[in-house]
Amino acid sequence: MVAVKAGSVEGVLRRPDPRISVFLVYGPDTGLVNERARILAERAVDDPHDPFQMIRMDGDDIASDPGRLADEAGTMGLFGGRRAIWVRATSRNIAPAVDAVLKGVLKDTAIVIEGGDLAKTSPLRTLCEKSPLAFALPCYADTGEALGTVVDEAMREAGLSVSRDVRAAIVASLGGDRLATRGELAKLTLYAHGQTEITLDDVDAIMSDVSSLALDAVVDAAFAGNGAELETGSRRLAAEGVHASVVLGAALRHALVLLAARYAVEEGRSPSTVIDGMRGLHFRRKPQVERHLQRWSVASLKPAIAALQDAMLQTRRLSTLDDVVTAKMLLDLARSARR
């Protein structure tokens, strides 16, 4: 069986096995699936812009005529040389057509199939995983390490440098879809054109979700007992039309994270170690969260969580007073933090 592990896919892209004639690229990250399929198809030919070398086929056409793929794969190039057939699969089953190709003999032709999020029982995935002449390459959402690598590559290609903190800020602003990641990085490098280095101001201007930052600021102010910042931030969220339930939901999630962190601290772990282990926490918020851990205990967080849950219930029952309920709840949190 040739079922490639997700961590080994990059190695396959760098050094494709010449004995392999069919590459199935699949997974939930459609942007990454498309990117890797394109890389494989383009590296299989001498000139990817030559329509006689790069042949594109649609999955629906192949499903309607299963012999068409084998016919195309067996066709000699008009001017010789290597050829690639790039297939964009659809919901229709093309496994019989691919099976016919795998049973034949391919010479100087690579077939790259851009699949979707295929289940383990998918006929096409099963076929390619079992065949010694095919590779099944999974593409899952980028993790922090993978995102860091993509950021490094984009900065290197643009001739831009980044500090460790700026790199962390960029990674924290990106999601799990590779296509969206490429788009965000392209906007950032275009914005910084003419510079030699990306700054935090550049990241905030182009990539940061302003509403999300404002929401975090309100939550942090409430748990820090900072009434002035809480009032300013709450007015900003109201002006932007952020619903009260969203604010309470963010506060409740933060309280639950703090509770788990406090348990860890009271078991003997240092606050800095606990905070470093928090997933998805922007590095700029770490000092604030450390202050929250100093102000709040397990005994004070439990009633705060119960009050937040009750406030969320009230906003559903009294929808016309949801802003009032939310404002009172946040002020109560700030008072508790100050005590």
N, C-alpha and C positions, 0 to 999 in steps of 0.2 A: 504494500500500500504506500502511496505517495501523498499523504495528507501533511502538508507543511504546517508547522506551528507558527503562530502569529509573530513570535519574536524572530523567526528565521526568514521571514519574507524579504526583508531588505537585502540579505545575503543572496537570495535567489535573483533579485533584481540586478544586483551588481555582477553576478556571474551565472547567467542562465545555463542550465545543463543542455548541451547541444543534442543530447539524445531525446529530449522532451519536445514533443511536437504540439501539444495542446496545453494552454495555460488558462485555468479558470480562476478569475479574480472575483471574490464575492465577499459579502459582509454588510453590516448595518450602516457603516460609514460610506455613503454613496460618493462623497467627494474623494475619499482615499481610494475607493474602488476605481473610479474614473482615472485618477492620477496614475495609479500603478499599471492599469491596463494600457494607458497611453505610453508609459515608459517602456513596457515590454514590447508593444507593437513597433514603436519607433526604433528601438535598439535592434530589432530583428531584420531591418532593411538598411540599405545604404543611403536611400533618399526617401524619408517619410512623406515628402510632398509629391512624390511621383505616384500618380494614380494606378500605374501598372505594377508598382511594388506594394503599395498600401491599399488593400481592398477592404472596403467597409460593407458590412452586411447587417441586416435587421433580423432579429430573432423571429418575428412573425413570418417573414418570407421563408426562412429556413424551416419553421414548423409546418408551413403549408406545403413545402416541397423538400422533404428530408434529404433527397439525393443531390440537391443543389450545392450544399456545402462540400460534399465529396467531389463533385464535378469541378468546383472552383479550386479546391485544394490540389487536385490532380492536373490542373492546367499549367502548362509551361509559360513562363513570362515571355512577353513579346521580344524583349531584348536580353533574356536570361537574367541571372542574378537572383538574389534572395527576395522572397515575398512574405508578406504578413497579411493575414485575414483577421480583421478586427470586428468581432461580433458583439452587438449590443443585445443581450438577451432580454426577453419580455416575460410575461407570466406564462406564456405557452411553453410546452415541453419540447426542448430541442435535443434531448438526450439520444434519441434514435439516430439523428443526423450526426452527432459527435461520435457515437459508437461506430458508425460506418466508416468515419475517417480514421479512427484509432485501429480499425481492423485492416486498413490499407497501408500503403507505404508512401510517406511524405518525403520529398526531397527539396531542401532549401525553402521550405514553407513552414511558418509558425502560425498557429491559430490561437488568438487571444480572445477569450470570452469575458465580456464585462457583465457579470451576473449581479443579481440583487442580493437581498438578505436571505440566503437559501437555508432551509432547515436541514438538519443532519440527515433526514430521510429523503431529501430531494433526489430524484433520479439522476439529474445532471451532476450534482455534487458527489453522490455515491459512485457514479461511473468514473469520474476523474480521480477520486481518492483511491480507487482500486486499480486503475490502469497504470502499468509501469511506464507508459508513454505520455502521461499527463501529470500536471501539478495542480493541486487545489490550494489556492492562496487566500487565506482569510484576512479581512480588513476590519479591525475593530476601532472604536473611538480612541483618539490619541490620549495617552496619559501624560502626566507632568513631564516625564523624561523625554517622551517622544515629541511633545510640544516644544520643549527646550531645544531639541535638535533641529526642528523645523525653523524656529526663530534664528538659531545660529546660522543656518544655511541662507536664510533670506537676508540677514544682515551682511553676511560675507559677500553675497552676490551684489548687494547694493553698495558695498564699500563703506559700510557704517559700523561703528563700534558701539557697544553698550556696556554699562557697568553691571555688576551683579544685581544690584537693587532694581535697576531699570529692566533687566532681563526678567527678573521675578515678576515685576509689574506687568510686563507684556504677556507672560505665560498666564498670569492670573486673569487677564482680560480676555483670553481666548477660550473657545469652546472645544467640543470634541469632533466637529466635522472638519475634515481636512480642506474642503473647498472653501468653506467660510473662513478658515484660518488663513489660507493663502490670500483671500480677498482683503482681510483686515491688515495683514502684513504689507500688502501692496499699497494700501492707503497710507500706512504709516511711513513707509520708505519714500513714497511720492511727496508726502508732506515735509519730510526732512531733506528733500533734494537740495543739494548745495552745502549741506552740513557734513561734518565728519563723525558726529556722534549723536545718538538718540538720547534725549533727556526725558525726565519724568513729566515735564510740561508737555512734551510732544505726545506721550502716551495718554495723558489726561485729555488732551485736545482732540485726539483722533479715536482712541479705543475705549475709553472708560464709559461705562453706562452711568450718566449723570444722575438719573433717578435712583439707581441702586446705591450710588455713593451718598446721596442725600438721605436715603432711608437708613443706611448704616450709621450715618452721623446722628440721626434722631435716636436710634436705639442705643448707641454708645453714650449719648448725653444723658438719657434716662437712667441707665445703669451706673453712670458715674456720678449722678446727683447734680449735674450741671444744668440748672434751670434756665439760664440765659440762652445757652446753645440749644436746649430743647425747644424753647419758644421760637427761636429763629428758624430752626430746622422744620418744625411743625408747620409754620406759616408757609415755608417754601413748598413742602409736600402738598399742602392744601391748594396752593396756587397752581401746582402742576397737575392737580386732579387725582392724586393718589388716594385710593379708597381707604377708609379707616380700617377695614378688615385686613388689608395688606400690611399696614403698620403694626397692628396687634399680632398678626401672624409672624412677622419678622421678630418682634419682641419675644414672643413665646418660644420660637426656635432658638433664639439666643439664650434665653433662660434655661432651656433644657441642655444646651451645650455647656453652659456654665455649671450646671448641677453635676453633670458627668465629670467635668474638669475638677470641681471642688472635691468630689469623692476621691479622685486620683491624688490630689494634693494632700488630702487628709490621710491618705494611705502612705504618705512619705515621699511622693514624687515632687520634684521642684516645679514651681509654676512655669518657668521658662521652658522646661522639657515638655510639659503638658501642652503648652501653647504651640510649640514647634510641631507637635504631632497632630494638631487640628487640621483636618482636610478642608480646603477651600477658603481658608482664612487669609485675606489679603495682608501682606507684610506690614502695610501702613497701620492696620488695626491692632497689631500685636501689643503695642504699649498700652492702648486703651483696654484691651481685654485683660491684660495683666493687672491693671488697676481694678477692674471689675472683680477679679479673683481675690484681691486684697480686701475689697469692701463687702463682698457677699460670702455667706457661709451656706452650708447645706440647710441649716435650720431656717435661714431667712429666705432662701430660694424656693423652698417647697410651698410656703403660702403665697409667694409672688406668682408662681406658676399656676396655682389654683385660681388666684385672682384674675390672671390673664385669660384663663380658659372661661371663667365666668363672664368676663368683659366681652369676649368674642361671642358668647351665647346671647348676651344682651344686645349686641349690634345686629344680630339676626332678628331678634324679637322686636326691637325698637329701632327700625331702620332710619326713622326720621331723626333720631338722636345719636346716631352712631359716632358723629364727630365729637359730641360732648362726652360720650362714654369713653372714647379713646383718649381724649385730652386728660380727663380725670385719672384714667389708669396710668398714663405716662407720668403725670405729676406725682401720683402715689409711689411709683417706682423711684422717682428721683428723691422724694422725701425719705424713703426707706434706705436708699443708698447713702444719703447724707447722715443718717443715724448710725 
